[in-house]
Amino acid sequence: MTTVGRRPALTPRHLTRTGERLSFVYLERCLVHRDANAITAEDADGTTHIPSATIGTLLLGPGTRITHQAMSVLGESGAAVAWVGEHGVRYYAAGRALTRSSALAEAQAAKWANPRTRLAVARAMYRLRFPDEDPDGLTRQELLGREGRRVKDCYREHAARTGVPWRGRRYTPGDFTSGDAVNQAVTAAAQCMYGIAHAVVASLACSPALGFVHSGHELSFVLDIADLYKTEIGIPVAFDVAAEDDQDVGARTRRALRDRINQTSLLDRCVDDIKGLLVPNAAGGNTVADPDSDRVVLHSDGGRQVSAGRNYATGDGPDVEEVFW
């Protein structure tokens, strides 16, 4: 039997580059299996073959079953797998990160650990949300105050636009139906946006817990990213749904948000925004590693990085190649 240690390691030459892959493939109500280096999706209409190396992220919706062989080939080809709700509007679990690089995770940790750069990222997030304002020089308390006023103004604006009465944000955790129709829609939209942001954060191998605005929760960074699109996408969709009818608000909000996400290519935008916040100059020769790279290095002194796969012991003969498990 071939052992893990002796199995040839995959290299980027064996795989389709991330930028050339489908961003995601969504499957529901089918059996996912393997046929050679492709995965198959079998349902009542027949069997569809999908080359595994062309998939960025496989989203498994309700009613899907997946075999061990299918997960094996997806892992070998570097595809991410996420278990999601209907049409991908909620995120439940993931099989692995989409990227093999730790560049974004390391950049996130470095910026989070320094109070000065942590505040700089928070200001950059504010600028993404409200590009007509310049947050440079604002303290954290001033950022929070301005953000609060802008969100209140957004609620009032869309209440006036749709004619939906707005009496303020009302939500009792664990009791979705306690609020009026528009509050239910806002809650449903927020939950969906959290799931979408969580899926993207996990696929990029970032830490969901290391937030720059939010703190103290395992999903702090997820909340940060979801909030980037609250006033532009989440709140307008919620008011549109509430203006139509006050029945089945949650489900209708999720469907409407799904359509808006597709129209705005929000998943791709989330990826670009996270990279821009954490590694803003990656394309311009920054010393931070390319977040799309696939390489392993070792830390050395003075912040240097040296090639992995070598023995750096001195006086024991020539360098030798190491086996990576």
DATAKA-V129265 format. One record per run of one state. SS is the DSSP state (~ for helix, > for strand, _ for the rest). FROM is the first residue (numbers start at 1). LEN is the number of residues. If there is no record, write none. Layout:
# DATAKA-V129265
ss	from	len
SS	FROM	LEN
SS	FROM	LEN
This chain:
# DATAKA-V129265
ss	from	len
_	1	11
~	12	3
_	15	3
~	18	3
_	21	1
>	22	1
_	23	2
>	25	3
_	28	3
>	31	5
_	36	2
>	38	6
_	44	2
>	46	6
~	52	3
>	55	1
_	56	1
>	57	4
_	61	4
>	65	2
_	67	1
~	68	9
_	77	3
>	80	5
_	85	1
~	86	3
_	89	2
>	91	4
_	95	8
~	103	11
_	114	1
~	115	15
_	130	10
~	140	23
_	163	9
>	172	1
_	173	2
>	175	1
~	176	3
_	179	2
~	181	23
_	204	16
~	220	8
_	228	2
~	230	15
_	245	4
~	249	16
_	265	1
~	266	13
_	279	3
~	282	3
_	285	12
>	297	3
_	300	1
~	301	3
_	304	1
>	305	3
_	308	2
>	310	1
_	311	10
>	321	1
_	322	4
